[in-house]
Amino acid sequence: MNITSLSLTELKKLVHNKEIKAEEIVISYLEKIQEKEEKISAYITLLGEKALSEAKKIDTKKEKGVLAGVPIGLKDNLLTKDIRTTCASKILENFVPPYSATVVQKLKNEDAVIIGKTNLDEFAMGSSTENSGFFITRNPWDLKRVPGGSSGGSAAAVAVGEAAAALGSDTGGSIRQPAAFCGLVGLKPTYGRVSRYGLVAFASSLDQIGPLTNTAEDCALITQIISGHDVMDSTSSSLPVPDFEVEVKKGMKTIKAAYLCEEMLEGVDSEVEDIYYSTIRVLEDMGAELYEMKFPMWEYALACYYIVATSEASSNLARYDGVRYGFRHSLSKNINEMYKNTRTEGFGLEVKRRIILGTFALSSGYYDDYYVKAAKTRGLIRKELDEAFQKVDFILTPTTPEPAFLIGAKEDPIAMYLSDKFTVSANLAGIPAITVPVGLNKKNLPVGIQILGDVFQESLLFRLAFLLEKKVKFKKQN
């Protein structure tokens, strides 16, 4: 039995039927990591001995949690008690948190085994995982290409079989884009569905934690476990969490979905466009009611996003000054010089760029022209989506304008930002969105379709994703 090729759901059944031990599962994944990691570089911190020790303890328990023995990767911006959390930044290279994120604790409560902390773009700022302060992660489908970002390490780990599932964070597409590049299912939940307590903040009004998995069923299971109200996060919703594991298989009597008009696909790779339209035809054959729609406000979504996100980032990253924790420049003559030298050496180029952009947008004389206008535009984007969801249950888009690109191909930051063309609107509006792999291009690279839903309608997203998955039968990498 090839343990690392099994889905999370299959592993769960084997453990609870006592057909396999947690220790066997972890050993298999550690062997896969030993085989693949040198080429992929998915992990910043591996927890081999600790993971094996935890698996042995789980095997001795009479009552086991839902995820007993299942190895999970964690994006390294999620706090883990007594295990370093770096955010892939030199400024936090040796930071060891005194507590764990709520989502981490929820996974551990269900006996999941944390197998390692995955690589990311520094402080989750990027779309390729080339902006890590330590090293570049490579796409398992083609080692010359990026895995996407900023949750590229999590995506690569799951895609290559180094983790059964992983958590990432999504501020403007950072779960969905790498999931699409690596042939995975990835969900950005509704803002507030999952607690952000213990997630190192990039842009607090946009960030959400979500899973990257091999199947829609696995995605539903992880989401169910990590969702729910948290007294430590005032923005988390108190709405009850549906049983997503049951919901995902319920099927659908009617499917009402919107797809983008041709004008909105300008600049999209021709093969991505072809696969997108072929997927629309699959839905049509399934009896879906389809409506061609245009979203005029999306033209401003990227500009709006990069003003809001960088403004919040400049505020959130002000705490890294060398005084309280993290890296401190040791040769400074006074406190102002220490601030300057610490941040200059500790932050990478992309983080500095976004801090400067955000500080400018919030500065006196420019606040009204930039941040206030972006906030108003954000409201109009949400209104446009609300109106669409009066008519349909889903909006279908390509997840990304192109498949995984070559490492080093996008040195121009604007070209890199365009990777988020279809994903940022969901974050600005706070709605859930899922990506599902639906095909391969001629270079054997995965292509995903994004499904947007109304607030707190994750159940519907899982059900459609599950149905589409069965129809398309995307061929995973061997």
N, C-alpha and C positions, 0 to 999 in steps of 0.2 A: 504494500500500500504506500503510495506517494503522499505522505501526510501534508506536505506543503502545497499540494495542488488542490486540496479539499477546501470547500467554502467554510466560512466561520460557522454557519448553521450546521453543516455536516459534522464538523469537529465537535460542536456542542452535543449533538446527538450521540456520537461515539463515546464521549466521556460519561455522559449520564446513563448510557446503557452498559457502562463498565467494559466496553470493548477495547478501550485504549486508556492509558494513564496520562495525566498531565505532564509527567516527567518525559514520557516518550515524545509528546508533541513538542515540548521546548527543545529537547535534544535535536529533533529533526530540523527545527527552524534555526538553531545555532549552527548546525552543519551547513545549512543553505547559506547562512550569513558568511561563514568561513569560505565557502565556495565562490560567492558572488560579490561580496562587499568591496574587495580590493578594486574591482572595475567600476562599481556603481557609486560608492561613497554616499550611501543614504543616511548613515548615522554619524552624529557628532559624539555621542556617548553610548556605548554598548553596556548592557547590564547582564552579561552572560551568567556569571556565578550567582548573582542575586536572583535572576530569573529562575535558574535551576533549583535554587534553594526554596523559592516560593512554590514552585511546582511540586516539589517533594512534600511540602507541608499540606498543599491542597489535596494530594492523594491520600493523606491520612484522615481527612475530614469526612464525617458521616454525611453531613448536609452540605452539599456543594452549591456554589452560586451558578447563575445562568451561564457565565462565561468561563467556567472552571478550566484552567490550564491553557486558555486561548492567548497566544502571544500578540500583544498590541504595541504598535509604535506610537510615540507621542511627539508631535512637533515641539521643538525645543524652545518655544515661548510659553509653554504650559508649566507652571510651577510644580516641582516634585520635591517633597520634603526629604532633606538630606542627600539629594542627588542634584548635581549642578545643573543649572538652567542658564544657558548662554545667550539665547536669542541670536545665535550665530554672529555675535559681536564681540570684539576684543574688549569692549568696555565692561562686559559681564562674563568674561572668559572663565573666571574662577568663582562665580557667584553660586552659593548653595542656599536655597530657600529654607526658611524655618517651617513652612507649611506647604500643603499640596492644593492644587486647583480642585474645585468642586467636582468637575468632570472626572478627574483622575481618581478621586476618592470613590466616586460612584462606580467606576470600572473595577477598582480593587474590592469594593463591597460585594461584587459579583464574581470574585475570584479570577478576574483577568490577570494575566501576567504581563507586566510592563517589560518589554524586551530591550527597549532603547529609546533614546531621544534623537529625533531625526533632524536633518539639516534643512535650512530655510534661507531665503534672502534675509539679510540682516534686519532685525526688528520687523520682519514680514513685509519689507518694502522692496517689491520686485515681482517680476513675472517669469522668472527663469531659474532661480536658485543659483545664478552666477554671481549674485551680490552677497553671498555668504562671506563673513569675515575670515573663514577658515579654508574652504575648498569648494569646488564645483561638484554638484551631483549630476550624474549622467542618466539619460533615459534608457531603460532596459531594452526598448525596442530598437534603438540605434544609439550606440555609445558616443557617437559624434554629435548628438543632439541633446537639447535641454529636456528635463522632465517637466518643465513648467514651474510656476512659482506663485506665491511664495512657499507653498507647502510641498515643494518638489521632493524633499527627502521622504516624506510620508508616502507620496504617490509612488515613488520608485521602489520603496521597501515592499509595498503591497504587490505591485506589479511583478516584481522579480521573485516573490515568495519568501521575503525576509520578515514578513509579519502577516498575520491572518487578516488584520485590519489596522487602520491607523486613524488618529485624530489630526486634524489640521485646523487652521483658523482662516476665515474668509472675510476680507475687508472690502474687496472689490472684484472678487473672482478667484481668490487664492486657494480655494479647494476645488472649484469646478474646472478651472483652466488646467492645472496639473492632472486632474482625473481624466480629462479629455485627452491630453497629450500621452497619457500612459494606459489608456484603454480601461478605465475604472468607472465605477459609479461614485459620484461625490455629491454631497448635499450641503447647501447653506440653509440652515433652518430659519424660520421666522425670527426676527429680532425679539429677544425675550424668551424664546422657547427653551434655550439652553443657557445656564448660568455662565457669566464671564468672569466670575470670581477666580482669581489665580491665573488668568490669561494676561500676559504682559501687554499692556495697551499700545496699540498703534493709533487707531481713530475710534474713540469709545462709542460714538453713535452709529458706527458702521460694522464693527467687529462682531463676528459670530463664530463659535466653535462648531465643527461638524465632522462627520466620518468620511473616510475614503475606503471603499470596499470593492470586492470582486463582483458582488451581485446586489440587486435591489433588496432582496430579502435580508442580506447581511446588513445593509445600510439601515433598514427599518429597525432591526434588532438593536444595533448600537445607538441609534437615535432615541429609541424608547428608554434605554438605560441612562443616557446622559441628560435627558430632558427633565423639566420640572422646576417648580419655584424654589428659590434659594434665598434664605433670609440674609445672606451675605451679599446679595446682588439686588439692589433696589430696582433694577430694570428688568429683572426676570419676571415672567408672567405667572400668575397664580391659576391660570386655566388648567383644568385637568389634562393629563397626557393620555391620548388614546393608546390602545394596545396595537402599536404599529406592526408588531409581528403577526398579528391576526389580520389587521387591515390590509396589508400588502397583497394578500391572496384572495381578497373578496371579489375581484373582478369588477366590471363596470357595464351597466346597461346602456348608458349613453356617454359619448365622449364629445364634448364641445370644445374645440380648440381653434386658436388663431395662429396663423403663420405670417411671416413677414412678406411684404410686397417686394418686388424685384428691386425697386429703388433703394430699399434699406439694406440690400445685400451688396451694394457697391463696395469694391475693394476686397471682397471675399474670394479666397482661392477657388478656382473653378471646380476642382475635385470635391472640396468641402461643400460647395453649393450643390453639386450633383447628388452627393450623398444626403444632404439635407432634404432635397426635393424627393428623392427616392423614399426617404423615411416618411415624408408627408403622404406619399402614395400608399405606403404600408398601412398607415392609420386610416386612410380613405377606404382601403379594402377591408379594414376592420369595422367599417360602418360609422366612422367618426364624422360628425358635422364640422366642416372646416370653413373658416372665414379668413380671407386675406385682409390684413390690417396694416395700417401705417401708424407709427408713433412719432409724430413730429418733434416732441420734446427730447427724444433720445439723441437728437443731433447735438444737444448741449450737455448730455449726461457725463461724458468724459471730462469736459472742462469743469463742470459742477463738482464732480467727484474729486478731482485733483486739487481743487481749492479747499473743499471741506476736509478731505483726508489729510492734506499737508498742514492745514491750520490746526487740526486736533493733534497731529503728530508733533508739531513744534511745541505745543503745550505739554503733552505727555512726556516728551523726551527731555524736558527742562530739568527733570529730577536727577539726571545722570551728570553730576557735576564734580565727582571725585570726593565729595564730602561724606556722604552717608554709606555708600556701598559701591562695589565694583572697582574698576581700575582708577588709580590716582597717579597722575604724573608726579614723580618724586623730586625733580630738580627745579621746581618753580620757586621764584623768590618771594612771591606774595600771593594772596588768595585769588586775585583777578587773573594773574598769570597761570595759576593752577587750573582755574576753570577753563581758560583758553587752551592750554596745553593738553589737559585731560580729554576734552571733547575733540580736539584736533586729531589726536593720536587714537582715541578710542572708537570714534565713528568712522564708517566707510563713506565713500564718495556719494552713493545714492542717498544714504541717510542724511548727510550734510545738505545735499541738494534739496531734499524735501523739508528739512528744518528751515532753510533759508526761504523757500517758497511760501511756507506757512506763516513764518514770521512777517514776511512782506504783506501777505493778504490780511493779516490781523493788525497791521501797524496803523498808526494815526494818519488819516488822510487817504488811506486805501481800503479801510475796513468796509465802508459803505459800497464802494465800487466793486469789491471782489466778494468778501465773505457774505455780506447781506444779500447780494444778488444771487449768489450760489444757493443760499438757504431758501430764497423764494423760488428759484428754479427747481430745487429739490421737491418743494411742495407741489409744483405743477406736474412733475414727473409722476409723483404719487397719485395725483388726481387723474391723470391720463390712464394710469394702470387700473385705478378703481373703476373708471368708466368702462374699460375693456372687460373687466371681470363681472360686470353686470350682464354681459352677453355670453361670455365663454368661461370655462373652468380653467383653461390652460392657455399659455402663450408659448409657442415653439420657436426657438431660434437656433442657429449654429452656436455651439458653446464658444468657439474661437474662430477668428477669421481665416486661420490656416492651421495645419498640423504642426507638430513639434518642429521648431527651427533649429538650425545648426548652432552650436556653441560659438559665441563671438559674432553672430550674424547681425545683431541689433545693438551696435555701439551707440547709435543715436537714441537718447532716452525717450524722445517723442515716439519713435517707431516702436519701442518696447511698450509704452503706455497704450498704444492702439490694440495691443493684445487683449485688453479688457473691454473692448468695444461693446460686446453683448452682455457682459456680466455685471457691470457697475450699477445698472438701474435697479436691480433687485436689492442691493445693499442700501442705496439711497432711499428706496421705498419701504425697506424693512420686510419685504415679502420673502417666502421660501422659494428656492430654485434647486433643481437637481439636474445633473448631467448623466447621460447614459451612453455608452459606446455603441455606435450603430454601423460602423463600417471601417474599412481600411482603404487608403489611397493606393496608387500604383507603386509607391515606395514601401508599402507594407507598414504604414504609420496609422495609428488609430485616429478616428474622427468621432466626436461626440455631438449629441444633440442636447440642448438645454430646454428644460420644461419649467416654466414659471407658474406659480400658483398664487392664489389669494392668501392673505394672512392666516396663519395657523391651519392651513389646508395641506399639511405634509402627508396626511393619509391618502388624499387623492393623488398626490405626486408619486407616492410609492406604488399605488395600484396601477397607474398608467406606465410607470417605469418597468414594473414587473411584467405587464402584458407585452410591452414593446420589446423587452429583453427576450421573451419567449418567441416572438415573431421574427425578430431580426437574427437571432442566434449568432451573436458576435463571437468570432473565433479568438479565444485568448491565446497569448503567447505560450509556447510549450516550455 
